[in-house]
């Protein structure tokens, strides 16, 4: 039955990309139908769809021109979301059956903290809840459940996992291909968006920037002042990019991988924008040394171990739970 449910959900998108409106759930699919039961909790298809909402929207944008890939990704997201909801209820039930309790004062503190961090004030929260068709009590219960799940995870999954130096070295030795890098460069960029300026204005702005650079101006500060893209607040920092894998436009990449460290391009006038690039550092192709990736490998192995411990915990909870898929 679960396979049929996912299949029905996919059918509604079989014509995606051909002018068909892509709605969350087809009218032919019962949105209140049961997807699964966990102990005494009923998980409906509508609940799964709502839980997966943001991920589905992101996938819809990512695969807007590739409907088949979107359908595949959509089914993966729905399955993952259903499993996450099942795990959520198992953890909440474990909290209750263990005899734990949360004082109202603590929940109120959690709720008020979340209001400040996410919404700024209660008025904004209430407007957001009204648009979503939810109540303050719904919000409070969601915050309570999230807090319980976080605390139960911290209690049952060791967060202080130790990874020995030898394990790090062994992983490095056994996965050398993962640490091979192509020719790379660290760059900053100023992007002057033509759609945000009058005709001919981007070129004038670029000329003004070039003049200030010749006078000794700091590229990062000028990026913050003149660039139109979101990275301007980081001084136009694009980090390290690889020649072979970079999604940088070929006209820009051509300058980057021909320039010496410290070089700044002239204005590069392309469709949509005028660009200026500074190459800060260059690295030749090769394998990253273990001294450079040790912390990265250690964190990855620590995350893998915590995930292994979490799966063990979930397996124990499943043995104690009644779970039925529909």
C-alpha positions as CSV (number, residue, x, y, z in Angstrom):
1,X,0.0,0.0,0.0
2,X,2.9,2.3,0.8
3,X,4.3,1.8,-2.7
4,X,0.8,2.6,-4.2
5,X,0.7,5.8,-2.2
6,X,4.0,7.0,-3.5
7,X,3.1,5.9,-7.0
8,X,-0.1,8.0,-6.8
9,X,1.8,11.0,-5.6
10,X,4.2,10.6,-8.6
11,X,1.3,10.3,-11.2
12,X,0.2,13.9,-10.6
13,X,3.6,15.0,-11.9
14,X,3.9,12.7,-14.8
15,X,3.3,15.7,-17.1
16,X,5.4,18.1,-15.1
17,X,7.4,20.5,-17.3
18,X,4.7,20.4,-20.0
19,X,2.6,23.2,-18.7
20,X,0.7,21.2,-16.1
21,X,0.2,22.8,-12.8
22,X,2.2,21.0,-10.1
23,X,0.1,21.0,-6.9
24,X,1.2,19.3,-3.6
25,X,-1.5,16.6,-3.8
26,X,-3.7,15.5,-6.6
27,X,-7.5,15.7,-5.9
28,X,-7.7,12.0,-6.7
29,X,-5.4,11.2,-3.7
30,X,-7.1,11.3,-0.3
31,X,-5.0,13.9,1.5
32,X,-6.3,12.7,4.9
33,X,-5.5,9.0,4.1
34,X,-3.4,7.1,6.5
35,X,0.3,6.7,5.7
36,X,1.4,4.9,8.9
37,X,0.5,4.2,12.5
38,X,3.1,4.5,15.3
39,X,1.8,3.1,18.6
40,X,-1.3,5.3,19.2
41,X,-0.3,8.0,16.6
42,X,-1.8,8.2,13.1
43,X,0.4,9.8,10.4
44,X,-1.7,11.0,7.5
45,X,-0.6,11.6,4.0
46,X,-1.3,15.2,4.5
47,X,1.0,15.3,7.5
48,X,3.8,13.8,5.5
49,X,3.2,16.3,2.6
50,X,3.3,19.2,5.0
51,X,6.4,17.9,6.8
52,X,8.2,17.6,3.5
53,X,7.0,21.0,2.2
54,X,10.2,22.9,2.2
55,X,12.3,20.1,0.8
56,X,9.8,19.5,-1.9
57,X,9.8,23.1,-2.9
58,X,13.6,23.2,-3.0
59,X,13.6,20.1,-5.2
60,X,11.0,21.6,-7.5
61,X,13.2,24.6,-8.1
62,X,16.3,22.5,-8.5
63,X,14.8,20.2,-11.1
64,X,12.4,22.7,-12.7
65,X,13.7,21.6,-16.2
66,X,14.1,17.9,-15.4
67,X,10.7,16.5,-14.4
68,X,11.8,12.9,-14.3
69,X,14.6,13.7,-11.8
70,X,12.1,15.7,-9.8
71,X,9.7,12.8,-9.5
72,X,12.5,10.5,-8.3
73,X,13.7,13.1,-5.8
74,X,10.1,13.7,-4.7
75,X,9.5,10.1,-3.8
76,X,12.8,10.0,-1.9
77,X,11.8,13.1,0.1
78,X,8.4,11.7,0.9
79,X,9.8,8.4,2.1
80,X,12.4,10.2,4.2
81,X,9.8,12.5,5.7
82,X,7.6,9.6,6.7
83,X,10.5,7.8,8.4
84,X,11.4,11.0,10.2
85,X,7.8,11.4,11.5
86,X,7.8,7.8,12.6
87,X,11.1,8.3,14.5
88,X,9.7,11.6,16.0
89,X,6.7,9.8,17.5
90,X,8.9,6.9,18.8
91,X,11.2,9.3,20.6
92,X,8.2,11.3,22.1
93,X,6.7,8.0,23.3
94,X,10.0,6.9,24.8
95,X,10.1,10.2,26.7
96,X,6.7,9.6,28.1
97,X,7.2,5.9,28.9
98,X,10.4,6.8,30.7
99,X,8.5,8.9,33.2
100,X,10.1,12.2,32.2
101,X,8.3,15.5,32.4
102,X,8.9,19.1,31.5
103,X,7.8,21.9,33.7
104,X,5.6,24.6,32.0
105,X,8.2,27.3,32.9
106,X,10.8,25.5,30.9
107,X,8.5,25.1,27.9
108,X,7.6,28.8,28.1
109,X,11.3,29.7,28.1
110,X,11.9,27.6,25.0
111,X,8.9,29.1,23.2
112,X,9.9,32.7,24.1
113,X,13.4,32.1,23.0
114,X,12.2,30.7,19.7
115,X,9.9,33.7,19.1
116,X,12.8,36.1,19.7
117,X,15.2,34.2,17.4
118,X,12.9,33.3,14.5
119,X,10.1,35.9,14.6
120,X,11.4,38.9,16.6
121,X,8.2,39.4,18.5
122,X,4.9,37.7,19.3
123,X,2.9,39.9,16.8
124,X,4.9,38.6,13.9
125,X,4.5,35.1,15.1
126,X,0.8,35.3,15.3
127,X,0.5,36.8,11.8
128,X,2.7,33.9,10.5
129,X,0.6,31.3,12.3
130,X,-2.7,32.8,10.9
131,X,-1.3,32.6,7.3
132,X,-0.4,28.9,7.9
133,X,-3.8,28.2,9.5
134,X,-2.2,27.2,12.8
135,X,-2.7,28.3,16.5
136,X,-0.3,29.4,19.2
137,X,-1.0,26.1,20.9
138,X,0.1,24.3,17.8
139,X,3.3,26.3,17.8
140,X,3.9,25.7,21.5
141,X,3.4,21.9,21.1
142,X,5.8,21.9,18.2
143,X,8.5,23.7,20.2
144,X,7.9,21.3,23.2
145,X,8.3,18.2,20.9
146,X,11.4,19.6,19.2
147,X,13.0,20.3,22.6
148,X,12.2,16.8,23.9
149,X,13.6,15.2,20.7
150,X,16.8,17.2,21.0
151,X,17.3,16.3,24.7
152,X,16.5,12.7,24.2
153,X,19.0,12.5,21.3
154,X,21.6,14.1,23.5
155,X,20.9,11.6,26.2
156,X,20.9,8.5,24.0
157,X,23.5,9.4,21.3
158,X,27.0,10.1,22.7
159,X,28.0,13.6,21.4
160,X,31.6,13.2,22.7
161,X,32.7,10.6,20.2
162,X,36.5,10.0,20.2
163,X,38.2,9.4,16.9
164,X,41.7,8.1,17.2
165,X,44.6,9.6,15.2
166,X,45.2,6.2,13.6
167,X,41.6,5.9,12.5
168,X,41.9,9.3,10.8
169,X,45.2,8.3,9.1
170,X,43.8,4.9,8.0
171,X,40.7,6.6,6.4
172,X,43.0,9.1,4.6
173,X,45.2,6.2,3.3
174,X,42.2,4.2,2.1
175,X,40.4,7.1,0.4
176,X,43.2,9.0,-1.3
177,X,40.9,9.7,-4.4
178,X,38.7,11.8,-2.1
179,X,41.5,14.2,-1.4
180,X,42.7,14.7,-5.0
181,X,42.1,18.3,-6.1
182,X,42.5,20.0,-9.5
183,X,44.1,23.3,-10.1
184,X,42.3,25.8,-7.8
185,X,42.2,29.4,-7.0
186,X,40.9,31.6,-4.1
187,X,39.0,34.6,-5.5
188,X,36.9,37.6,-4.7
189,X,34.4,39.0,-7.2
190,X,32.5,42.2,-7.7
191,X,29.2,41.7,-9.7
192,X,27.4,44.7,-11.1
193,X,24.0,43.5,-12.1
194,X,22.8,45.3,-15.3
195,X,19.1,44.8,-14.3
196,X,19.6,47.0,-11.2
197,X,21.2,50.0,-13.1
198,X,20.4,52.3,-16.0
199,X,21.9,51.5,-19.4
200,X,25.6,52.1,-19.4
201,X,25.8,52.6,-15.7
202,X,27.4,49.2,-14.8
203,X,30.4,50.1,-17.0
204,X,30.8,53.5,-15.4
205,X,30.7,51.8,-11.9
206,X,33.3,49.3,-13.0
207,X,35.5,52.1,-14.2
208,X,35.1,53.9,-10.9
209,X,36.1,50.7,-9.0
210,X,39.1,50.3,-11.3
211,X,40.3,53.8,-10.6
212,X,40.0,53.3,-6.8
213,X,41.9,50.0,-7.0
214,X,44.7,51.8,-8.9
215,X,44.8,54.3,-6.0
216,X,45.4,51.5,-3.6
217,X,41.8,50.7,-2.7
218,X,41.0,47.5,-0.9
219,X,39.1,45.0,-3.2
220,X,37.1,43.5,-0.4
221,X,35.9,46.9,0.8
222,X,35.0,48.0,-2.7
223,X,33.1,44.7,-3.2
224,X,31.0,45.5,-0.1
225,X,30.4,49.0,-1.4
226,X,29.7,48.3,-5.1
227,X,28.8,44.7,-5.7
228,X,25.2,43.7,-6.2
229,X,25.3,40.1,-5.2
230,X,24.8,38.6,-1.7
231,X,28.5,37.9,-1.2
232,X,29.3,41.6,-1.0
233,X,28.9,41.4,2.8
234,X,31.8,39.0,2.8
235,X,33.9,41.3,0.6
236,X,33.0,39.3,-2.5
237,X,34.7,36.2,-1.2
238,X,34.0,33.2,-3.4
239,X,36.4,30.9,-1.6
240,X,38.4,28.2,-3.4
241,X,37.2,27.1,-6.8
242,X,38.6,24.3,-9.0
243,X,39.3,24.7,-12.6
244,X,37.7,21.4,-13.8
245,X,34.7,21.5,-11.5
246,X,33.9,25.2,-11.2
247,X,30.5,26.4,-12.3
248,X,32.1,29.8,-13.0
249,X,31.4,31.1,-16.5
250,X,34.2,30.2,-18.9
251,X,35.0,33.8,-19.7
252,X,35.7,34.4,-16.0
253,X,37.4,31.1,-15.4
254,X,39.8,31.8,-18.3
255,X,41.1,34.9,-16.4
256,X,41.2,33.2,-13.0
257,X,43.4,30.3,-14.1
258,X,45.7,32.5,-16.2
259,X,46.3,35.2,-13.6
260,X,48.9,35.3,-10.9
261,X,48.0,35.7,-7.2
262,X,47.1,39.3,-6.5
263,X,46.0,40.1,-10.0
264,X,42.7,41.9,-10.6
265,X,40.8,41.7,-13.9
266,X,39.6,44.5,-16.0
267,X,35.9,44.9,-16.2
268,X,34.5,41.7,-17.9
269,X,31.2,42.7,-19.6
270,X,28.9,39.7,-20.1
271,X,25.2,39.3,-20.6
272,X,23.4,40.3,-17.4
273,X,26.3,41.7,-15.5
274,X,29.8,43.3,-15.4
275,X,32.4,41.4,-13.4
276,X,35.6,42.2,-11.7
277,X,37.7,39.4,-10.1
278,X,40.7,39.3,-7.8
279,X,42.8,36.2,-7.6
280,X,44.1,35.9,-4.0
281,X,45.8,32.5,-4.1
282,X,46.5,29.7,-6.5
283,X,47.2,26.0,-5.9
284,X,48.4,23.4,-8.4
285,X,46.6,20.1,-8.9
286,X,47.5,17.3,-6.4
287,X,46.5,15.5,-3.3
288,X,45.7,17.5,-0.2
289,X,48.1,16.6,2.6
290,X,46.8,15.0,5.7
291,X,47.8,18.0,7.8
292,X,45.3,20.0,5.8
293,X,42.4,17.6,6.0
294,X,42.9,16.0,9.4
295,X,40.2,18.1,11.1
296,X,37.8,17.6,8.2
297,X,38.2,13.8,8.3
298,X,37.9,13.7,12.1
299,X,34.6,15.7,12.0
300,X,33.3,13.4,9.2
301,X,34.2,10.2,11.1
302,X,32.7,11.7,14.2
303,X,29.4,12.4,12.4
304,X,29.4,8.9,10.9
305,X,29.9,7.4,14.3
306,X,27.1,9.5,15.9
307,X,24.8,8.5,13.0
308,X,25.6,4.8,13.7
309,X,24.8,5.3,17.3
310,X,21.6,7.0,16.4
311,X,20.5,4.2,14.1
312,X,21.2,1.7,16.9
313,X,18.9,3.7,19.2
314,X,16.2,3.9,16.6
315,X,16.5,0.1,16.1
316,X,15.9,-0.4,19.8
317,X,12.9,1.9,19.8
318,X,11.4,0.1,16.8
319,X,11.6,-3.2,18.6
320,X,9.5,-1.7,21.4
321,X,7.0,0.1,19.1
322,X,4.0,-0.9,17.0
323,X,4.5,0.4,13.4
324,X,2.2,-0.2,10.5
325,X,2.5,1.2,7.0
326,X,-0.5,1.7,4.8
